[in-house]
Amino acid sequence: MSGSRRILITGATGFIGTPLSRRLADAGFEVIALSRRPDKAKGLFDGNVRVVQWDAASDLGWADLADGAFAIVNLAGENVGTGRWTKKKKI
């Protein structure tokens, strides 16, 4: 693979995000978890994943990290396993 090996992940502390972040870090990628609760997130990754504050509304504090990144993975949002997806919930 050529170029940047940096991957930014929102939702990195979730059911899919945590193992994905660990696996990518183990594969040699520079993984950056964008987190609304960085203190909690840092404890999940044993220093293998860099955790950066993210407010989910702006690019403050992380926009420069996206420049030249290999990928940005968005896993943030509603937990798909929290019950039936009614019409109201889908909105």
Secondary structure, DSSP 8 states (H G I E B T S, - for coil): --S--EEEEETTTSTTHHHHHHHHHHTT-EEEEEESSHHHHHTTTTTSSEEEE--SS--TTTHHHHTT-SEEEE--S--TTSS---HHHH-
